[in-house]
Amino acid sequence: MAARRVEVGEKIRIRHGDRKGKLGVVTAHERRKTQTRLWNGQVEIKTHLTYCVEFDEDISPRRVPGSYLELI
């Protein structure tokens, strides 16, 4: 997991997934909500902090969770 909140403009490297090892720059961050229905009928809502990353190579920008980021 990222040791601290990553600021806009910081250089990062992706640690997991199909873009592992790619270098990029954080362009924005946003909070996203997911909703899950539990076995007892209750609805659980979780909030996740994601980062928009623009890569150095010719790859389209992606939303990435903080645990995938490694600060450079």
Phi and psi restraints in degrees (value plus and minus 20) as a CYANA .aco file:
   2 ALA   PHI     -82.4   -42.4
   2 ALA   PSI     115.0   155.0
   3 ALA   PHI     -85.9   -45.9
   3 ALA   PSI     -48.8    -8.8
   4 ARG   PHI    -169.3  -129.3
   4 ARG   PSI     154.0   194.0
   5 ARG   PHI     -86.5   -46.5
   5 ARG   PSI     110.8   150.8
   6 VAL   PHI    -104.5   -64.5
   6 VAL   PSI     111.9   151.9
   7 GLU   PHI    -110.1   -70.1
   7 GLU   PSI     136.6   176.6
   8 VAL   PHI     -83.6   -43.6
   8 VAL   PSI     114.3   154.3
   9 GLY   PHI      76.7   116.7
   9 GLY   PSI     -28.0    12.0
  10 GLU   PHI     -98.2   -58.2
  10 GLU   PSI     124.5   164.5
  11 LYS   PHI    -102.7   -62.7
  11 LYS   PSI     116.4   156.4
  12 ILE   PHI    -157.5  -117.5
  12 ILE   PSI     147.8   187.8
  13 ARG   PHI    -148.0  -108.0
  13 ARG   PSI     120.5   160.5
  14 ILE   PHI    -101.2   -61.2
  14 ILE   PSI     112.7   152.7
  15 ARG   PHI    -117.4   -77.4
  15 ARG   PSI     -42.2    -2.2
  16 HIS   PHI    -156.3  -116.3
  16 HIS   PSI     148.7   188.7
  17 GLY   PHI      65.2   105.2
  17 GLY   PSI    -190.8  -150.8
  18 ASP   PHI     -93.2   -53.2
  18 ASP   PSI     -33.2     6.8
  19 ARG   PHI    -126.3   -86.3
  19 ARG   PSI       4.3    44.3
  20 LYS   PHI     -77.0   -37.0
  20 LYS   PSI     112.4   152.4
  21 GLY   PHI      68.3   108.3
  21 GLY   PSI     -28.6    11.4
  22 LYS   PHI     -96.8   -56.8
  22 LYS   PSI     124.0   164.0
  23 LEU   PHI    -115.9   -75.9
  23 LEU   PSI     127.0   167.0
  24 GLY   PHI    -181.9  -141.9
  24 GLY   PSI    -198.3  -158.3
  25 VAL   PHI    -147.6  -107.6
  25 VAL   PSI     115.4   155.4
  26 VAL   PHI     -95.1   -55.1
  26 VAL   PSI     103.8   143.8
  27 THR   PHI    -122.1   -82.1
  27 THR   PSI     -43.3    -3.3
  28 ALA   PHI    -186.2  -146.2
  28 ALA   PSI     147.1   187.1
  29 HIS   PHI    -157.2  -117.2
  29 HIS   PSI     130.9   170.9
  30 GLU   PHI    -169.8  -129.8
  30 GLU   PSI     136.7   176.7
  31 ARG   PHI    -119.2   -79.2
  31 ARG   PSI     114.1   154.1
  32 ARG   PHI    -143.0  -103.0
  32 ARG   PSI     128.8   168.8
  33 LYS   PHI    -134.1   -94.1
  33 LYS   PSI     120.1   160.1
  34 THR   PHI    -141.0  -101.0
  34 THR   PSI     127.5   167.5
  35 GLN   PHI    -143.0  -103.0
  35 GLN   PSI     111.9   151.9
  36 THR   PHI    -150.0  -110.0
  36 THR   PSI     116.7   156.7
  37 ARG   PHI    -114.9   -74.9
  37 ARG   PSI     103.3   143.3
  38 LEU   PHI    -103.3   -63.3
  38 LEU   PSI     149.7   189.7
  39 TRP   PHI     -82.0   -42.0
  39 TRP   PSI     -47.5    -7.5
  40 ASN   PHI    -113.9   -73.9
  40 ASN   PSI      -7.9    32.1
  41 GLY   PHI      71.5   111.5
  41 GLY   PSI     -29.3    10.7
  42 GLN   PHI     -95.6   -55.6
  42 GLN   PSI     135.0   175.0
  43 VAL   PHI    -126.5   -86.5
  43 VAL   PSI     107.9   147.9
  44 GLU   PHI    -127.2   -87.2
  44 GLU   PSI     106.7   146.7
  45 ILE   PHI    -134.5   -94.5
  45 ILE   PSI     105.8   145.8
  46 LYS   PHI    -136.6   -96.6
  46 LYS   PSI     126.7   166.7
  47 THR   PHI    -130.2   -90.2
  47 THR   PSI     112.8   152.8
  48 HIS   PHI    -143.3  -103.3
  48 HIS   PSI     120.1   160.1
  49 LEU   PHI    -115.3   -75.3
  49 LEU   PSI     100.9   140.9
  50 THR   PHI    -139.5   -99.5
  50 THR   PSI     136.2   176.2
  51 TYR   PHI    -138.8   -98.8
  51 TYR   PSI     117.1   157.1
  52 CYS   PHI    -108.6   -68.6
  52 CYS   PSI     103.2   143.2
  53 VAL   PHI    -139.0   -99.0
  53 VAL   PSI     110.7   150.7
  54 GLU   PHI    -126.8   -86.8
  54 GLU   PSI     104.4   144.4
  55 PHE   PHI    -106.2   -66.2
  55 PHE   PSI     133.8   173.8
  56 ASP   PHI     -87.2   -47.2
  56 ASP   PSI     -57.2   -17.2
  57 GLU   PHI    -100.4   -60.4
  57 GLU   PSI     158.0   198.0
  58 ASP   PHI    -102.9   -62.9
  58 ASP   PSI      47.0    87.0
  59 ILE   PHI    -142.3  -102.3
  59 ILE   PSI     121.7   161.7
  60 SER   PHI     -85.5   -45.5
  60 SER   PSI     128.3   168.3
  61 PRO   PHI     -79.9   -39.9
  61 PRO   PSI     130.1   170.1
  62 ARG   PHI    -154.7  -114.7
  62 ARG   PSI     135.1   175.1
  63 ARG   PHI    -112.7   -72.7
  63 ARG   PSI     106.5   146.5
  64 VAL   PHI    -149.8  -109.8
  64 VAL   PSI     116.3   156.3
  65 PRO   PHI     -90.3   -50.3
  65 PRO   PSI     135.1   175.1
  66 GLY   PHI     -81.0   -41.0
  66 GLY   PSI     -48.7    -8.7
  67 SER   PHI     -89.4   -49.4
  67 SER   PSI     -35.9     4.1
  68 TYR   PHI    -106.7   -66.7
  68 TYR   PSI     -28.1    11.9
  69 LEU   PHI    -116.6   -76.6
  69 LEU   PSI     123.5   163.5
  70 GLU   PHI    -147.5  -107.5
  70 GLU   PSI     103.3   143.3
  71 LEU   PHI     -92.9   -52.9
  71 LEU   PSI     124.4   164.4
